[in-house]
């Protein structure tokens, strides 16, 4: 069962688990998560919307 903290990460935890399951090195997982966060931040800035803890 997911905790409220797990639900706020916009799918980052499942991404990390999936990459680790494929045997990717830790640094690759961290870079993938950072890239996803940058993409989310860029979309928020581009659209001018406010931050939501849950995606639509």
N, C-alpha and C positions, 0 to 999 in steps of 0.2 A: 504494500500500500504506500502511495506517495504521501509525503508530508507536505505541508504548505510551502516549505522552503524548496522542495523539489519541483513544485508546480510553478515557481517563479522564474525558473532559469531558461525559459524559452526554448526548451529542447536541447540544452547544452549537455545535460547529464547523459541522456540517451546517446547523443553523438559521441561523447567520450567513451562510454561503455562499448559502443559499436566499434570504434576505432581500436580500442584496447583489445577487444575480442578478435580483431583481425591481425593482432600482433604488431601494431604500429608502436614505434618508440614514444616515450613520454613527451619528448619535445615536439614531435609531430602532432600529438593530441593537443598540446597546449597551443600551438600555432593555429590549428584548425578552429579551436574555440575562440581565440583572439580574432581570427578573421570573421567568424560569425558575429561576434560582438561589434566589430567595426561596421559590418554590413547593416546590422540593426540600427546602430547609431546614425549611420549615413541616411538610412530611410527615414528615421525620425526627424533629422534635420531638414531633409529634402521636402517632406510633406508638412512640416511645421506642427505636427501633432505632439501632444504631451505623452510622456512615458506611461505605459500601462504595464502592470505586472503580468497580465495575461494577453497573449496575442488574440486577435479576433478569429 
